[in-house]
Amino acid sequence: MGIIKGSIITLAKGNNPAEVVVESENKVIYNGSEYALNSLTKELLGIDYNILPLEYWKFNDKLLQDIYNETYSVEEF
């Protein structure tokens, strides 16, 4: 998706503002600890069911879901 290690993403939904640092394609750092984005999102939002975390986070004021869709969109022929 083009988001490099060290980039900061922000929680776009919920009542608890949060910023995390991208550690790898599948991990982020929050308050000095490493998390999977899905697990952290569920923890911060206080939910216990599976979610798509890309709908809850922004990078440069753009939802990660939108960045994903733009990056991996399939062109029609």
GIVEN-V63372 format. One record per helix or strand of 3 or more residues. SS is the DSSP state (H for helix, E for strand). FROM is the first residue (numbers start at 1). TO is the last residue. If there is no record, write none. Layout:
ss:SS from:FROM to:TO
ss:SS from:FROM to:TO
//
This chain:
ss:E from:8 to:11
ss:E from:19 to:22
ss:E from:27 to:30
ss:E from:33 to:36
ss:H from:37 to:45
ss:H from:53 to:55
ss:E from:57 to:59
ss:H from:64 to:71
//
